[in-house]
Structure formats: structure tokens, C-alpha cells
Amino acid sequence: MKKAPPHVEHHPPHVGLYVTCLVDIMRPSVAFATIKILEAAGCRVSVPDTQTCCGQPAFNSGDLKSARALASTVFNTFEHFDYVVAPSGSCAAMLKVHLPTLFSDSEDKARATRFADRVFELTAFLVHLTGRAQLENAYVGRVAYHDGCSGKRELGLGEGPRQLLQTIDGLELVEIADADACCGFGGTFSVTYPEISNAMVSKKCNALTDAAPDILTGSELGCLMNIAGKLRRSGSPIACRHIAELLAGDTSMPAIGSAKEDR
């Protein structure tokens, strides 16, 4: 992974939080946890209210015109921040890896490349830029980590997320078989190919059952929602929580996909 440049020491880095559509609509607690973590790491955080979809669904579907229009809005909204942080590997990859390609034949090519260099997925930002790995919280239980495809393959997150989890007092990190295998969500993939998607998430849930963690975590809400839904339908007691919630010590909210009375 390309290391982040050191931030300017004489003032807190100003971070623009890219909330993501799924977090905004389905799990706002992830955004609040992310703000808590970034502020604890010494950052000044802003959440622009003009942000919109990064264009990933359109890009993955081949609608480059719509993807470019959406990405352009995000680009213009966040360009003035020192850094842009997203609690999502796929959205971060869209802005960091794919956005420059959308502007490769325009006069904004250089600006887009400079912008992409300042975009980070949350755990990558914490590990490589702030150096703030010890967040001083506790969780007693067994936790497994799912490597989302975009974070693993496009951003090269590596062991950073696990290193952060291991700083949580009382947390026992357990590995599942094929932790970096796709869960079958893939955004529009799960809609276009539901039978294949179901087979993939079933395999993932079988591996989780074998490892028997209390919680499955990851940095990709779409993956966690997909896996949580399958686990719940099968009657599994394994809960799913975004890594930001664990790192921030915010586990009072019901787990992803759980009824309000579940914890």
C-alpha cells in the first residue's frame, strides 16, 4: 500500500468525512463512530451536507457518464480538505483508484490525481497517517474480521484493520477460513446474480459457524449487511458490527440486521 504523506504538524489535519450512501441511510452510527475516532486521533472533522453518491454503482454497471457526473460532485465538494476519509473500502477505492480514470481525458486530470492521493479508507488513515493505533477502549469477546474485496484488492489494506482490532482490551481476534473471499454482495452483483450471491454468502457463513466468533466485523457495510441477513435467517447468534463501532467503543446499538431488542 502506498503510505500516506505526513500531515502538517502545526495544525490538526482537516478531514472531510465521506459518509457513504449505505451508512447515511442504513447505519448512521458508523458515521458518528468514525467522527469520534478521527477526533480522538487529533483531526478536525467536517461533514459536507452537499455530498452525494461517489458513482460506484453506475461505474460498476458501465454507465460512465453518470459515474463521472456523481464523482465530479464529490470531487468538487471535498477538494479543499487536507484528507478525505471514508468508512468503506469500496467507496474509498472508487474515489482513490477509479475517479482519476474518469477524468483522464479532461483538463482536470492533474487535480483529480492530487485529490485521489488525499483519499483514505478509515483504517488505512488511522494506521498509516495518524499512527493512532491505541484508541483506549475495551470489548471482551471473540471477533472475526472479513476482508472486503475492494479494501483488500484495490486498496491493499493488508493487516492494518487487524492491528487496530488487537489494540482493543479484552478482544480475542479469531480467523475464519477464506477471510478474504467475496461474500457475494458486490453491490449490483447480488441483484443481478442472486443464486451465485447466495451460494457465496452461504459459504462465508459456514466458515463463520466453524470459527464461532461472537462478532464479525469489517470496514464494508454492504458486506456486513449481506452476511448479517444470511446469519439471521439461519438462526445464528453471531452479530455483525462495523469496525468503526468497535474501535470507538460504541457497541450499545443493536447489531447490524438485528431486531431492536437484540444486542
matplotlib code that plots the C-alpha trace (Angstrom):
import matplotlib.pyplot as plt

x = [0.0, 1.1, 1.9, 0.1, 2.2, 2.8, 0.3, 1.4, 2.4, 1.5, -2.3, -4.7, -5.4, -8.8, -10.6, -13.7, -15.8, -17.3, -20.3, -21.3, -24.9, -25.4, -24.0, -26.2, -29.4, -28.9, -26.3, -25.6, -23.9, -20.9, -20.5, -20.8, -18.2, -15.9, -16.1, -15.3, -12.3, -10.9, -11.3, -9.6, -6.7, -6.3, -8.2, -10.7, -13.7, -16.3, -19.2, -20.3, -24.1, -23.7, -22.0, -23.7, -23.1, -19.5, -20.8, -19.7, -22.9, -23.0, -19.3, -19.6, -22.6, -20.7, -22.6, -19.5, -21.4, -23.5, -20.5, -18.4, -21.2, -21.6, -17.9, -17.5, -19.9, -17.9, -14.6, -15.7, -17.3, -14.2, -11.3, -10.4, -9.9, -6.5, -7.8, -11.0, -11.8, -14.5, -15.6, -15.8, -13.3, -15.4, -16.3, -12.7, -11.5, -13.9, -12.6, -8.9, -8.5, -11.2, -12.1, -8.8, -9.6, -13.0, -11.0, -8.1, -9.0, -10.0, -8.3, -9.0, -6.8, -4.0, -6.5, -8.2, -5.0, -4.0, -7.4, -7.2, -3.9, -5.7, -8.5, -8.2, -10.3, -10.7, -8.4, -5.7, -5.8, -5.5, -2.6, -0.5, -1.2, -2.1, -0.2, -3.0, -3.5, -4.3, -7.8, -8.2, -11.4, -12.4, -14.5, -14.4, -15.3, -14.2, -14.1, -13.5, -12.6, -14.0, -11.7, -13.9, -12.9, -12.2, -10.3, -8.2, -7.5, -7.9, -6.5, -4.2, -5.4, -3.4, -3.2, -3.9, -7.5, -6.5, -3.7, -6.2, -8.6, -5.8, -5.3, -8.8, -8.5, -10.2, -10.8, -9.8, -9.2, -10.1, -9.6, -12.1, -11.4, -11.0, -11.5, -10.8, -13.2, -16.1, -19.3, -21.4, -22.7, -20.8, -23.4, -25.4, -23.9, -26.2, -29.2, -28.0, -26.8, -28.8, -28.2, -24.5, -24.5, -26.5, -24.0, -21.1, -22.6, -23.6, -20.0, -18.9, -21.5, -20.4, -16.9, -18.1, -20.1, -16.9, -14.8, -17.6, -16.8, -19.2, -18.9, -18.0, -16.6, -15.2, -15.0, -17.6, -21.2, -22.7, -20.8, -21.8, -25.5, -25.4, -23.7, -25.9, -29.0, -27.9, -26.8, -30.1, -32.2, -30.2, -30.7, -27.0, -26.1, -23.1, -23.5, -22.2, -20.7, -18.7, -15.1, -15.6, -18.1, -15.7, -12.8, -14.9, -16.2, -19.8, -21.5, -24.7, -26.6, -28.3, -26.1, -26.5, -29.6, -30.8, -34.2, -34.1, -34.2, -31.1, -27.6]
y = [0.0, 3.5, 5.2, 8.4, 11.6, 13.0, 15.7, 19.2, 19.2, 22.8, 22.3, 19.4, 17.9, 18.9, 15.8, 15.7, 12.6, 10.9, 9.3, 6.9, 6.1, 2.9, 4.5, 7.5, 5.5, 2.2, 2.7, 6.3, 5.1, 4.2, 7.8, 9.0, 6.4, 7.4, 11.1, 10.0, 8.1, 10.8, 13.5, 11.3, 10.9, 14.7, 15.6, 18.4, 16.7, 18.2, 16.5, 18.5, 18.3, 18.6, 15.2, 12.6, 9.1, 8.5, 7.0, 3.4, 1.6, 3.5, 2.9, -0.9, -1.1, 0.6, 3.9, 6.1, 9.3, 9.1, 7.9, 10.9, 13.3, 11.9, 11.7, 15.3, 16.4, 14.6, 15.8, 19.5, 19.1, 17.6, 19.0, 21.7, 19.2, 18.0, 14.5, 12.7, 9.6, 7.0, 4.2, 2.0, 0.2, 0.2, 3.9, 4.9, 2.7, 4.5, 7.9, 6.9, 4.4, 4.9, 8.6, 9.7, 7.4, 9.2, 12.5, 11.0, 12.7, 16.1, 19.3, 18.2, 15.1, 16.5, 17.9, 14.5, 12.7, 15.1, 14.7, 10.9, 10.9, 12.5, 9.9, 7.1, 4.3, 4.8, 2.0, 2.9, 6.5, 5.5, 3.1, 5.0, 8.6, 9.4, 6.5, 6.4, 2.6, 2.6, 4.0, 3.1, 1.1, -2.5, -5.3, -8.8, -11.3, -13.2, -11.1, -12.2, -9.8, -10.0, -8.6, -6.7, -7.2, -3.5, -2.9, -6.0, -6.0, -2.4, -0.6, -3.2, -2.8, -5.8, -6.4, -2.8, -3.4, -6.5, -4.5, -1.9, -4.5, -6.1, -2.8, -3.3, -4.6, -8.0, -8.6, -12.0, -11.9, -15.2, -16.0, -17.6, -19.8, -17.7, -14.5, -12.5, -14.5, -12.4, -12.6, -12.4, -8.9, -6.9, -4.1, -4.8, -8.3, -9.6, -8.4, -9.5, -12.9, -13.8, -17.6, -17.2, -14.5, -16.8, -19.6, -17.3, -15.8, -19.3, -20.5, -17.4, -18.1, -21.7, -20.6, -18.2, -21.0, -23.1, -20.3, -19.3, -15.7, -13.5, -10.7, -10.4, -7.1, -5.3, -2.0, -2.6, -2.1, -3.7, -6.9, -6.9, -6.3, -9.2, -11.6, -10.4, -11.1, -14.7, -15.3, -14.1, -16.2, -19.2, -18.5, -17.9, -15.9, -14.3, -10.5, -8.1, -4.7, -2.2, -1.9, 1.8, 1.0, -1.4, 1.0, 3.8, 1.5, 2.1, -1.3, -0.3, -0.1, -3.3, -5.3, -4.9, -6.7, -7.4, -6.6, -3.6, -5.9, -7.8, -6.8]
z = [0.0, -0.8, 2.5, 3.3, 3.5, 6.9, 7.9, 8.7, 12.4, 13.4, 12.9, 13.1, 9.7, 8.4, 7.4, 5.2, 6.2, 3.2, 4.9, 2.1, 1.0, 3.0, 6.2, 5.8, 5.1, 7.0, 9.7, 10.8, 14.0, 11.8, 10.8, 14.4, 15.5, 12.7, 13.8, 17.4, 16.2, 14.0, 16.6, 19.2, 16.7, 16.6, 13.5, 12.8, 11.1, 8.8, 7.1, 4.0, 3.5, -0.3, -0.6, -2.7, -4.1, -5.3, -8.5, -7.8, -8.8, -12.1, -12.7, -12.0, -14.3, -17.2, -17.0, -17.1, -17.9, -14.7, -12.7, -13.9, -13.0, -9.5, -8.9, -10.1, -7.4, -4.7, -6.2, -6.0, -2.6, -0.9, -2.8, -0.3, 2.7, 3.8, 3.6, 2.7, 4.9, 4.1, 6.4, 3.3, 1.2, -1.9, -1.8, -0.9, -3.9, -6.2, -5.2, -4.9, -7.7, -10.2, -10.0, -11.8, -14.7, -15.2, -15.6, -17.5, -20.8, -19.3, -18.1, -14.5, -14.8, -12.6, -10.0, -9.8, -9.2, -6.4, -4.9, -5.1, -3.2, -0.2, -0.1, 2.5, 3.9, 7.7, 8.9, 6.4, 7.5, 11.2, 10.7, 8.1, 8.7, 12.3, 13.8, 16.3, 16.8, 20.6, 21.0, 24.6, 24.6, 25.6, 24.3, 25.8, 23.2, 20.1, 16.9, 13.3, 10.5, 7.0, 4.3, 1.8, -1.8, -2.6, 0.6, 0.2, -3.6, -4.7, -1.6, -0.3, 3.3, 4.5, 8.2, 9.3, 10.4, 12.4, 14.0, 15.1, 16.5, 18.5, 20.4, 22.0, 25.5, 26.0, 22.3, 21.0, 17.3, 15.5, 11.9, 9.6, 6.6, 3.4, 5.2, 2.0, -0.1, -1.5, 0.5, -2.7, -2.1, -4.7, -4.9, -8.0, -8.3, -5.6, -7.6, -11.0, -9.9, -6.8, -6.9, -7.1, -4.5, -2.1, -2.6, -1.8, 1.3, 2.5, 2.2, 4.2, 6.9, 7.2, 7.8, 10.5, 12.1, 12.3, 13.8, 16.2, 16.9, 18.9, 16.4, 12.7, 11.8, 8.7, 7.0, 4.3, 5.5, 2.4, 3.1, 6.7, 5.9, 3.4, 5.8, 8.8, 6.8, 6.0, 9.5, 11.0, 8.6, 9.6, 13.3, 14.0, 17.2, 15.5, 15.5, 12.8, 13.6, 11.6, 12.7, 13.4, 16.1, 17.8, 17.6, 19.0, 21.8, 20.6, 20.9, 22.6, 19.3, 18.1, 15.8, 12.0, 10.8, 14.4, 15.9, 18.3, 21.3, 20.2, 21.3]

ax = plt.figure().add_subplot(projection="3d")
ax.plot(x, y, z, "-o")
ax.set_aspect("equal")
plt.show()
